[in-house]
Amino acid sequence: MEKIEKINIGKNVFIYPMPVTLLGTMVEGKANFMALGWVTRINANPPLLALGVNKVHQSCRNIEENRAFSINFPNADMIVETDYCGLVSGEDIDKSNIFEVFYGELETAPMITSCSLNLECKLFHKYQLPTNKLFIGEIVGAYTEERYLTDGKPDISKMNPLLLTMPDNNYWNVGEPVGKAWNIGKKLKR
């Protein structure tokens, strides 16, 4: 058996890959969107997700003020608009007209119609971190279209979401499925 040599690449690593999302908030009565990769599901019931947002972003103040936000999953066709939302600040640029917007139960969580999946969230808790704020949101509604479903469940191949790798800062597409979760490992059971 050949010895595998591991190399220490430092501590500035990220989860590979990250979803690319658009964080939706309200600022002065208008929809605002920010590109966000640091988001993950953290609890089953109630359904909670966590997002890390740098303290300097307008979106932090918007979430704290309105106690609501949305997480929108753009497809690969939306790469230019999505990247733009990560390049400009809502403090300087009105981003309310970039996308067609809709609202669910909460009136302060704007969602993007052209995104394949939208999660409407109310603020559950927040934590101060050294450079970021960690927001925990409770999902109060999830929205999609029939064309993105297979057997009533979101189908990643139909959604064609953007993925992000850092620190190389590249966008990616999803590949082919390679096995069924909580099933393929049964081959090793005795």
QUIWO-V263690 format. One record per pair of residues at least 6 apart in sequence whose ideal C-beta (glycine too) atoms are under 7 Angstrom apart, sorted by the first residue. I is the first residue (numbers start at 1). J is the second residue. Records with the same first field share a line. If there is no record, write none. Layout:
# QUIWO-V263690
I->J  J
This chain:
# QUIWO-V263690
12->167
14->166  167
16->165
17->163  164  165  172
18->37  38  163  164
19->37  39  73  161  163
20->35  37  74  82  162  163  164  171
21->36  39  71  72  73
22->33  35  36  72  74  82  85  112  115
23->33  34  36  51  59  69  71
24->31  33  69  70  72  109  110  111  112
25->32  59  62  63  66  69
26->32  62  66  108  110
27->58  62  90
30->94  96
31->96  101  110
32->58  59  62  90  95  96
33->85  95  98  99
34->57  59  85  86  90
35->82  83  85  86
36->51  53
37->164
38->51  52
39->49  51  71
40->49  50
41->49
42->48  49  50  136
46->138
47->138  139
48->124  136  137  138
49->71  121  137  139
50->134  136
51->135
52->132  134
53->59  60  132  133  135
54->131  132
55->131  132  133
58->89  90  91
59->90
60->133
63->69  123  135
66->108
67->122  123
68->106  108  109  121  122  123
69->109  121  137
70->109  110  111  118  119  120  121
71->119  121
72->111  112  115  118
73->115  116  117  159  161
74->82  115  162
75->116  159  160  161
76->160  162  173
78->114
79->162  171
81->98
82->162
85->95
99->112  113  114
100->113  114
101->110  111  112  113
102->111  113
103->109  110  111
104->111  120  141  143
105->120  140  141
106->120  122  140
109->120  121
111->118  120  143
112->118
116->144  148  159  161
117->142  144  148  154  159
118->143
119->139  142
120->140  141
121->137  138  139  140
122->137  138  140
123->135  137
124->136  137  138
125->136
126->133  134  135  136
127->134
144->154
147->158
148->154  155  158  159
149->155
150->158
156->174
157->174
160->173  174
161->174
162->171
163->171  172  174
164->171
165->172
